[in-house]
Amino acid sequence: MDIAAITAKAPVIPVLTIDRAADAVPLARALVKGGLPVLEITLRTDAALEALRAIAAEVEGAIAGAGTVLDAEQLAKVKQAGAQFAVSPGCTPTLAQAAKAASMPFLPGVQTVSEAMALGEQGFRLLKFFPADSSGGLGWLKAVAAPLAGVRFCPTGGIGAETAPAYLALANVACVGGSWVAPKDAVASGDWGRIERLAAAAAALKRP
C-alpha cells in the first residue's frame, strides 16, 4: 500500500509513545479491535523498536508504522523492524530520498507553505501538518486549501476527541493523528477495554 491507501483505512492514526515493550501487543490489539488498524509507534523511547517489532509480528490486522523518524539510519532500522510506513515531524532532502529509495510509504511533516511546496516538487502529495494546533490549526488548513490544491494533510499535535471532527470535516484533511485514544494512565494500568472504547469512538468519526 502507498501512504494514501494506508491513511484511508481509518480517520485517526493513534500516535503511540510506548515506555514498556510488554504493553505494545495488548495496546495494539485493543486499538485494532476498536477499529483503528494504522498505528504510529514513535521513536521516543528505548522500547520503541522492540514494540514495533512485536506489533508487526504478532498483531493481526495492524498496520504498524514508525513515527519521529528523523534520518535515513532510523528509516533503515524501522524498516528492518517491520514498519509498513514511516512518519517524520519534518523532512530533509536526504530523508525524502531515503524513503523513496527504500520504497517506504512516507508521511513527511511540514509547518509552512514553502515546506509543502518543496515536498510537492518531490512528489509527496500527502503531508503531516505538525504541530497542527500551535501552527495555525484549522485556520491554516483552510487558508492553504486553494493555493495548495491537490495536497492533503494529516494534522497532528494538540488534537483531541473534541477538535478532531472539525479537522476531519475539511476536504484537504485525509486523517488526523493523536494520542488521546491511548491515554498514559490507561496504558499504565492495562485498561485495554477503555482504550478499545476510545478507539471505537474515534473510528466512527466522519470524513468528507
C-alpha positions as CSV (number, residue, x, y, z in Angstrom):
1,M,0.0,0.0,0.0
2,D,1.0,3.6,-0.6
3,I,0.6,6.2,2.1
4,A,-2.7,7.4,0.7
5,A,-4.2,3.9,1.0
6,I,-2.8,3.5,4.5
7,T,-4.3,6.8,5.7
8,A,-7.6,5.9,4.1
9,K,-8.0,2.9,6.5
10,A,-9.3,5.0,9.4
11,P,-9.9,8.7,10.3
12,V,-7.5,8.6,13.2
13,I,-3.9,7.4,13.4
14,P,-3.0,6.7,17.1
15,V,0.4,8.3,17.9
16,L,1.9,5.9,20.4
17,T,4.8,6.6,22.8
18,I,5.4,3.1,24.4
19,D,7.5,3.0,27.5
20,R,7.3,-0.7,28.2
21,A,7.6,-3.2,25.3
22,A,5.3,-5.6,27.2
23,D,2.4,-3.1,26.6
24,A,2.9,-3.0,22.9
25,V,0.9,-6.1,21.8
26,P,-2.2,-5.7,24.1
27,L,-2.3,-2.0,23.3
28,A,-2.2,-2.6,19.6
29,R,-4.8,-5.3,19.8
30,A,-7.2,-3.0,21.7
31,L,-6.8,-0.3,19.1
32,V,-7.2,-2.6,16.1
33,K,-10.3,-4.2,17.8
34,G,-11.7,-0.8,18.2
35,G,-11.3,0.0,14.5
36,L,-8.0,1.8,14.3
37,P,-5.6,-0.5,12.5
38,V,-3.0,2.1,11.4
39,L,-0.6,2.6,14.3
40,E,2.3,5.1,14.6
41,I,4.9,3.9,17.1
42,T,7.1,6.9,17.9
43,L,10.8,6.5,18.3
44,R,10.8,8.5,21.5
45,T,11.6,5.7,24.0
46,D,14.1,2.9,24.4
47,A,11.3,0.4,24.0
48,A,10.1,1.7,20.6
49,L,11.9,-0.6,18.2
50,E,11.1,-3.7,20.3
51,A,7.5,-2.6,20.5
52,L,7.3,-2.0,16.7
53,R,8.8,-5.5,16.1
54,A,6.3,-7.1,18.4
55,I,3.2,-5.4,16.9
56,A,4.3,-6.1,13.3
57,A,4.9,-9.8,14.1
58,E,2.0,-10.5,16.5
59,V,-1.0,-8.3,16.0
60,E,-3.3,-9.4,13.2
61,G,-4.8,-6.6,11.3
62,A,-2.4,-4.0,12.5
63,I,-0.6,-1.7,10.0
64,A,2.4,-0.8,12.1
65,G,4.4,2.3,11.3
66,A,7.2,4.3,12.9
67,G,7.0,7.9,13.9
68,T,9.6,10.6,14.8
69,V,11.8,9.2,12.1
70,L,14.5,11.8,11.7
71,D,17.1,10.4,9.4
72,A,18.0,7.7,6.9
73,E,19.6,5.5,9.5
74,Q,16.4,5.4,11.6
75,L,14.4,4.7,8.5
76,A,16.5,1.7,7.7
77,K,16.1,0.4,11.3
78,V,12.4,0.7,11.4
79,K,12.0,-1.0,8.0
80,Q,14.1,-3.9,9.3
81,A,11.9,-4.0,12.4
82,G,8.8,-4.5,10.2
83,A,7.4,-1.0,9.8
84,Q,5.0,-0.6,7.0
85,F,5.2,3.1,6.8
86,A,7.2,6.0,8.4
87,V,6.3,9.4,9.7
88,S,8.5,12.4,10.4
89,P,7.8,15.6,12.2
90,G,9.6,17.5,9.4
91,C,11.7,16.5,6.5
92,T,15.1,16.9,4.8
93,P,16.0,16.2,1.2
94,T,18.2,13.2,2.4
95,L,15.4,11.7,4.4
96,A,12.9,12.1,1.5
97,Q,15.3,10.4,-0.9
98,A,16.0,7.6,1.5
99,A,12.3,6.9,1.8
100,K,11.9,6.8,-1.9
101,A,15.0,4.5,-2.3
102,A,13.6,2.2,0.4
103,S,10.1,2.2,-1.3
104,M,8.8,3.0,2.2
105,P,5.4,4.7,2.4
106,F,6.3,8.0,4.0
107,L,4.4,10.8,5.6
108,P,6.8,13.8,5.9
109,G,6.0,16.7,8.2
110,V,5.5,20.3,7.3
111,Q,4.7,23.5,9.1
112,T,4.8,26.1,6.3
113,V,3.6,26.5,2.7
114,S,7.2,26.6,1.4
115,E,7.9,23.2,3.0
116,A,4.7,21.8,1.5
117,M,5.7,23.2,-2.0
118,A,9.2,21.7,-1.7
119,L,7.9,18.3,-0.9
120,G,5.3,18.6,-3.6
121,E,8.1,19.1,-6.1
122,Q,9.4,15.7,-5.0
123,G,6.1,14.0,-5.5
124,F,4.7,14.0,-1.9
125,R,1.0,14.9,-2.0
126,L,0.1,13.7,1.4
127,L,1.8,15.5,4.3
128,K,1.8,15.6,8.1
129,F,0.9,19.1,9.4
130,F,2.8,19.4,12.7
131,P,2.4,20.7,15.3
132,A,-1.1,21.4,14.0
133,D,-2.7,23.2,16.9
134,S,0.1,25.6,17.6
135,S,0.9,26.3,13.9
136,G,-2.4,27.7,12.8
137,G,-4.6,24.7,13.1
138,L,-7.9,24.8,11.2
139,G,-7.3,28.3,10.0
140,W,-4.0,27.4,8.4
141,L,-5.5,24.3,6.7
142,K,-8.5,26.4,5.3
143,A,-6.2,29.1,4.1
144,V,-3.9,26.8,2.1
145,A,-6.7,24.6,0.6
146,A,-6.9,26.7,-2.6
147,P,-3.2,27.6,-3.2
148,L,-2.1,24.0,-2.3
149,A,-4.8,22.3,-4.3
150,G,-4.1,18.6,-4.7
151,V,-2.2,18.4,-1.4
152,R,-3.8,16.7,1.6
153,F,-2.8,16.7,5.2
154,C,-2.7,14.6,8.3
155,P,-2.7,17.2,11.1
156,T,-1.1,16.0,14.3
157,G,-0.2,17.8,17.5
158,G,-2.7,19.1,20.1
159,I,-5.7,17.4,18.5
160,G,-8.1,15.6,20.8
161,A,-11.6,14.0,20.7
162,E,-13.2,17.4,20.9
163,T,-11.4,19.0,18.0
164,A,-10.8,16.1,15.7
165,P,-14.3,16.3,14.0
166,A,-13.7,19.9,12.9
167,Y,-10.3,18.9,11.3
168,L,-11.9,15.8,9.6
169,A,-14.6,18.0,8.1
170,L,-12.0,19.7,5.9
171,A,-11.7,18.4,2.3
172,N,-7.9,18.7,2.4
173,V,-7.6,16.6,5.6
174,A,-7.1,12.8,4.9
175,C,-7.0,11.8,8.6
176,V,-5.7,13.1,11.9
177,G,-3.0,11.8,14.3
178,G,-3.5,11.8,18.0
179,S,-2.6,10.2,21.3
180,W,-5.9,10.7,23.1
181,V,-7.0,7.2,22.1
182,A,-4.3,5.7,24.3
183,P,-4.1,7.7,27.5
184,K,-1.0,7.1,29.5
185,D,-2.9,6.2,32.6
186,A,-5.0,3.6,30.7
187,V,-1.8,2.0,29.2
188,A,0.0,2.0,32.6
189,S,-2.9,0.2,34.3
190,G,-3.6,-2.1,31.4
191,D,-7.1,-0.8,30.9
192,W,-7.4,-2.2,27.3
193,G,-11.2,-2.0,27.4
194,R,-11.1,1.7,27.9
195,I,-8.7,2.1,25.0
196,E,-10.8,-0.1,22.8
197,R,-13.8,2.1,23.5
198,L,-11.9,5.3,22.8
199,A,-10.7,3.7,19.5
200,A,-14.2,2.8,18.5
201,A,-15.4,6.3,19.1
202,A,-12.5,7.7,17.0
203,A,-13.1,5.1,14.2
204,A,-16.7,6.3,14.0
205,L,-15.7,9.9,13.2
206,K,-16.8,11.0,9.7
207,R,-14.7,12.3,6.8
208,P,-16.0,14.2,3.7
